[in-house]
């Protein structure tokens, strides 16, 4: 069974696939520039104990995103 949740809800080591980006404006453009488009595979690598930022593996690169920004990215993962 597949579940769709915001990307910031992934646990460390959990992998998922991007289904939709809800952000608008310049942040949407920046996310797309780093390769976050529909169908992109992502993995949560490390969460800061305070919650920000969160490190993700995206297309072979390690990218740190604020929880606010990654919360606007919907991902699909197996439960």
KAKASUL-V467177 format. One record per residue. N is the residue number from 1. SS is DSSP state (2 for helix, 1 for strand, 0 for the rest). PSI is psi in whole degrees, -180 to 180 (none if undefined). D_FIRST is the distance of its C-alpha to the first C-alpha in Angstrom with 2 decimals. Layout:
# KAKASUL-V467177
n:N ss:SS psi:PSI d_first:D_FIRST
n:N ss:SS psi:PSI d_first:D_FIRST
This chain:
# KAKASUL-V467177
n:1 ss:0 psi:137 d_first:0.00
n:2 ss:1 psi:145 d_first:3.82
n:3 ss:1 psi:141 d_first:6.74
n:4 ss:1 psi:124 d_first:10.27
n:5 ss:1 psi:166 d_first:13.13
n:6 ss:1 psi:147 d_first:16.69
n:7 ss:2 psi:-29 d_first:17.45
n:8 ss:2 psi:-6 d_first:19.81
n:9 ss:2 psi:-5 d_first:17.11
n:10 ss:0 psi:145 d_first:16.06
n:11 ss:0 psi:159 d_first:17.58
n:12 ss:0 psi:131 d_first:20.14
n:13 ss:0 psi:-9 d_first:18.89
n:14 ss:0 psi:138 d_first:15.36
n:15 ss:1 psi:152 d_first:14.63
n:16 ss:1 psi:177 d_first:13.01
n:17 ss:1 psi:133 d_first:13.98
n:18 ss:1 psi:132 d_first:16.16
n:19 ss:1 psi:-30 d_first:15.32
n:20 ss:1 psi:147 d_first:18.43
n:21 ss:1 psi:119 d_first:21.58
n:22 ss:0 psi:-14 d_first:23.03
n:23 ss:0 psi:156 d_first:26.25
n:24 ss:0 psi:170 d_first:29.45
n:25 ss:2 psi:-146 d_first:32.82
n:26 ss:2 psi:-32 d_first:33.85
n:27 ss:2 psi:-38 d_first:30.87
n:28 ss:2 psi:-44 d_first:28.57
n:29 ss:2 psi:-42 d_first:31.04
n:30 ss:2 psi:-41 d_first:31.12
n:31 ss:2 psi:-41 d_first:27.36
n:32 ss:2 psi:-36 d_first:27.49
n:33 ss:2 psi:-31 d_first:30.53
n:34 ss:0 psi:5 d_first:28.77
n:35 ss:0 psi:7 d_first:26.11
n:36 ss:0 psi:94 d_first:23.33
n:37 ss:0 psi:169 d_first:22.38
n:38 ss:0 psi:131 d_first:19.29
n:39 ss:0 psi:-9 d_first:17.50
n:40 ss:0 psi:133 d_first:19.17
n:41 ss:1 psi:136 d_first:17.54
n:42 ss:1 psi:156 d_first:18.45
n:43 ss:1 psi:133 d_first:18.69
n:44 ss:1 psi:117 d_first:19.97
n:45 ss:1 psi:-45 d_first:23.11
n:46 ss:1 psi:137 d_first:25.04
n:47 ss:1 psi:136 d_first:25.34
n:48 ss:0 psi:138 d_first:28.81
n:49 ss:0 psi:-30 d_first:29.46
n:50 ss:0 psi:-10 d_first:30.65
n:51 ss:0 psi:-21 d_first:27.47
n:52 ss:0 psi:139 d_first:29.19
n:53 ss:0 psi:177 d_first:28.91
n:54 ss:1 psi:132 d_first:25.63
n:55 ss:1 psi:130 d_first:25.85
n:56 ss:1 psi:149 d_first:23.28
n:57 ss:1 psi:119 d_first:23.46
n:58 ss:1 psi:112 d_first:23.46
n:59 ss:0 psi:41 d_first:24.69
n:60 ss:0 psi:-3 d_first:26.62
n:61 ss:1 psi:150 d_first:28.28
n:62 ss:1 psi:119 d_first:27.95
n:63 ss:1 psi:131 d_first:27.90
n:64 ss:1 psi:126 d_first:28.42
n:65 ss:1 psi:147 d_first:27.28
n:66 ss:0 psi:148 d_first:28.15
n:67 ss:2 psi:-37 d_first:25.44
n:68 ss:2 psi:-41 d_first:26.63
n:69 ss:2 psi:-44 d_first:26.07
n:70 ss:2 psi:-18 d_first:22.69
n:71 ss:0 psi:-16 d_first:21.53
n:72 ss:0 psi:11 d_first:22.17
n:73 ss:1 psi:119 d_first:19.75
n:74 ss:1 psi:135 d_first:16.19
n:75 ss:1 psi:156 d_first:13.63
n:76 ss:1 psi:132 d_first:10.02
n:77 ss:1 psi:159 d_first:8.55
n:78 ss:1 psi:145 d_first:6.06
n:79 ss:0 psi:none d_first:6.34
